[in-house]
Amino acid sequence: MIDLKDRKTLITGGSRGIGRAAAILFAEAGSNVAITFQNREDAAREVQAEVEKRGRECLTYRIELTGREQAQALAADLAARWGGLDVLVNNAGIWTGLEMGEGDVESWRETMAIDLDAVFYLVDAVLPLLKSRPRAAIVNVGSTAGIRGEAHHSHYAAAKGAINALTKSWAVELACWNINVNCVAPGWVDTDMCTGVFADPVYRESVRQSIPLKRIPPPEDIAGPILFMASDLARHITGAVLSVNGGGVLCGA
């Protein structure tokens, strides 16, 4: 049903976790894929091999997108190689702790730079590539934290809440170019980001029990909704924040 044959997709943070699962799934649907990563070149090469095994092209970029210049350089290279872009998946992000009252300005700035600023810079830079297509899609990866807030992670929740607002704003602004903009907001996911807290089996089980469906999903369970939002099946959906959390958070964004 979902056919992205010969389309071009850029996925940030595509070497591990949700980004890795999405890159492979998009390739299975027929899309060529470009991924960005920061440190794990070995992991990026593994994703590249998986994509190419499925007969699709995979571009890899070791790049930090926290500045306008880096985003513009990436957009320029994609323009030279591909000429345009059909799908942008803004997935890269970090999740760290922040205790209010301790003056942890660095954690605040780092999270805003990676989880929010980078999204703005990249969308701004690749927009001409998206506009060049008859139809294009932006899928932002948010979080339930952006819907309900999250104690001890207020900087992360604030960044993801801003992603929800950007999604809705861009959905209206970019509709005239037939660009759909949506957000997939996961809850707990079994990825490297959660390795530290899940090292405690008691805590992991408490998390599982807190989810009505009683399971902590693998990254593939988030990649599927991302693929759907990027496909023609979702062509009349824009400005939506889709919660993918097993029923753990039922309030809207």
VOGU-3710 file (C-alpha; in Angstrom, 3 decimals, decimal comma):
1> midlkdrktl> 0,000/0,000/0,000  2,754/2,499/0,860  4,936/3,116/-2,175  7,721/5,706/-2,054  9,493/4,393/-5,138  12,317/6,688/-6,259  11,493/9,376/-3,717  14,228/11,071/-1,714  14,096/11,159/2,096  16,383/12,887/4,595
11> itggsrgigr> 16,354/11,507/8,152  18,343/13,274/10,848  19,844/11,123/13,570  19,504/8,171/11,227  22,274/5,924/12,496  20,538/4,535/15,592  17,198/4,037/17,294  14,103/5,468/15,653  16,134/7,066/12,869  17,776/3,759/11,938
21> aaailfaeag> 14,460/1,915/11,931  12,899/4,651/9,799  15,760/4,651/7,287  15,413/0,915/6,711  11,613/1,057/6,536  11,658/3,940/4,041  14,110/1,965/1,892  11,774/-1,027/1,993  9,011/1,281/0,756  11,207/2,273/-2,205
31> snvaitfqnr> 12,696/5,575/-1,080  16,312/6,588/-1,426  17,580/7,755/1,942  20,043/10,264/3,347  20,915/10,142/7,037  22,806/12,430/9,354  24,816/11,340/12,369  27,276/12,873/14,809  29,631/10,263/16,248  28,863/6,648/15,388
41> edaarevqae> 30,196/6,262/11,851  30,186/2,486/12,272  26,462/2,548/12,999  25,831/4,878/10,053  27,679/2,507/7,721  25,562/-0,377/8,975  22,406/1,571/8,125  23,853/2,434/4,729  24,482/-1,258/4,065  20,917/-2,154/5,087
51> vekrgreclt> 19,447/0,500/2,799  21,626/-0,517/-0,136  20,769/-4,177/0,455  17,209/-3,155/-0,396  18,307/-1,643/-3,685  18,120/1,987/-2,579  20,731/4,736/-2,471  21,932/5,900/0,950  23,840/9,117/1,566  25,502/9,605/4,946
61> yrieltgreq> 26,455/12,929/6,497  28,541/13,338/9,622  27,300/16,753/10,639  26,120/18,799/13,599  23,078/20,805/12,569  23,073/23,290/15,444  24,171/26,129/13,179  22,664/27,719/10,076  25,829/27,213/8,023  25,849/23,427/8,523
71> aqalaadlaa> 22,195/23,149/7,515  22,789/25,219/4,400  25,822/23,110/3,457  23,762/19,929/3,781  20,950/21,410/1,685  23,427/22,479/-1,000  24,931/19,007/-1,215  21,501/17,372/-1,439  20,550/19,809/-4,195  23,688/18,896/-6,140
81> rwggldvlvn> 23,191/15,137/-5,703  19,423/14,774/-5,805  18,048/18,026/-7,161  15,157/17,976/-4,705  13,738/16,373/-1,577  10,421/14,600/-1,040  10,499/13,899/2,689  12,292/15,389/5,683  12,200/13,512/8,983  13,470/15,641/11,871
91> nagiwtglem> 14,440/12,889/14,294  17,788/13,830/15,863  17,637/14,785/19,516  18,972/14,322/23,023  17,309/13,644/26,386  19,165/14,763/29,498  18,213/15,701/33,011  17,728/19,215/34,351  17,098/20,130/37,978  15,613/23,583/38,378
101> gegdveswre> 17,351/25,845/40,868  20,829/24,540/40,080  21,662/27,055/37,376  22,278/24,393/34,708  22,271/26,795/31,799  24,526/24,588/29,670  22,056/21,686/29,644  19,291/24,101/28,663  21,299/25,587/25,797  22,526/22,214/24,515
111> tmaidldavf> 19,023/20,757/24,405  17,555/23,795/22,705  20,366/23,814/20,148  19,955/20,141/19,203  16,252/19,487/19,766  14,820/22,792/18,537  17,240/25,149/16,793  18,535/22,422/14,483  14,995/21,668/13,306  14,383/25,323/12,433
121> ylvdavlpll> 17,708/25,697/10,608  17,248/22,526/8,577  13,654/23,170/7,513  14,610/26,708/6,531  17,553/25,415/4,488  15,869/22,531/2,641  12,539/24,241/1,990  13,440/25,130/-1,627  14,155/21,425/-2,234  10,772/20,442/-0,817
131> ksrpraaivn> 8,977/23,151/-2,793  10,442/21,751/-6,011  8,361/18,573/-5,670  4,669/18,192/-6,625  4,038/17,016/-3,071  6,377/16,801/-0,091  6,233/15,989/3,608  7,933/17,040/6,808  7,616/14,674/9,758  8,883/15,994/13,079
141> vgstagirge> 9,613/13,509/15,848  8,252/14,982/19,060  7,522/13,415/22,434  4,759/12,943/24,951  6,894/15,257/27,102  5,920/18,080/24,757  2,260/17,351/25,454  2,145/16,821/29,201  5,507/18,206/30,389  8,148/16,204/32,214
151> ahhshyaaak> 9,574/16,887/35,668  13,386/16,981/35,798  13,427/17,273/31,995  11,700/20,617/31,525  14,167/21,759/28,858  13,381/18,663/26,772  9,647/19,108/27,281  9,899/22,771/26,301  11,786/21,952/23,106  9,298/19,256/22,127
161> gainaltksw> 6,363/21,516/22,958  7,870/24,060/20,605  8,117/21,349/17,925  4,346/20,860/18,243  3,822/24,590/17,701  6,185/24,661/14,721  4,385/21,678/13,205  1,024/23,429/13,344  2,431/26,746/12,146  4,336/25,278/9,206
171> avelacwnin> 1,373/23,082/8,243  -0,649/26,190/7,441  2,223/28,228/6,032  3,491/25,529/3,660  0,165/24,086/2,528  0,154/26,288/-0,579  3,212/24,350/-1,810  1,486/21,028/-1,077  3,869/20,267/1,773  2,283/18,319/4,617
181> vncvapgwvd> 3,773/18,903/8,052  3,043/16,513/10,900  4,542/15,320/14,153  4,872/11,804/15,567  5,144/11,957/19,360  6,472/8,778/20,979  6,328/7,888/24,640  8,847/5,430/26,054  10,830/3,595/23,363  13,491/0,916/23,775
191> tdmctgvfad> 16,443/2,839/22,313  19,951/3,891/23,327  18,469/7,103/24,725  16,823/5,073/27,485  19,653/2,600/28,107  20,725/4,332/31,318  17,349/4,402/33,043  16,359/0,961/31,742  19,522/-0,559/33,221  17,484/-0,813/36,419
201> pvyresvrqs> 15,101/-3,742/35,770  12,744/-2,605/38,523  12,373/0,820/36,934  11,985/-0,678/33,475  9,166/-2,894/34,716  7,482/0,058/36,415  7,547/1,891/33,072  6,075/-1,110/31,286  3,295/-1,399/33,828  2,480/2,309/33,439
211> iplkripppe> 1,658/1,784/29,748  -1,893/0,498/29,155  -0,710/-1,835/26,369  1,944/-3,195/28,788  4,857/-3,043/26,382  7,841/-0,814/25,757  7,967/-0,559/21,957  11,009/-1,103/19,755  11,984/1,729/17,380  10,169/0,016/14,518
221> diagpilfma> 6,828/0,784/16,203  7,586/4,495/15,813  9,089/4,207/12,331  5,808/2,832/10,972  3,724/5,907/11,871  6,512/8,143/10,529  6,374/6,301/7,203  2,591/6,619/7,147  2,742/10,365/7,728  5,214/10,707/4,860
231> sdlarhitga> 3,116/8,643/2,455  0,258/9,481/0,121  -2,093/7,697/2,516  -1,701/10,743/4,770  -2,039/13,332/2,026  -5,029/14,993/3,749  -3,383/15,064/7,183  -1,382/18,127/8,121  -0,705/19,934/11,391  -1,345/16,746/13,371
241> vlsvngggvl> 0,517/15,511/16,440  0,163/11,732/16,479  0,777/10,172/19,901  2,441/6,749/19,695  2,684/5,719/23,321  0,559/2,642/23,954  -2,103/4,750/25,649  0,290/6,205/28,203  -0,757/9,793/27,430  -4,256/10,421/26,119
251> cga> -4,453/14,223/26,162  -4,076/16,139/22,899  -1,320/18,495/21,848
//
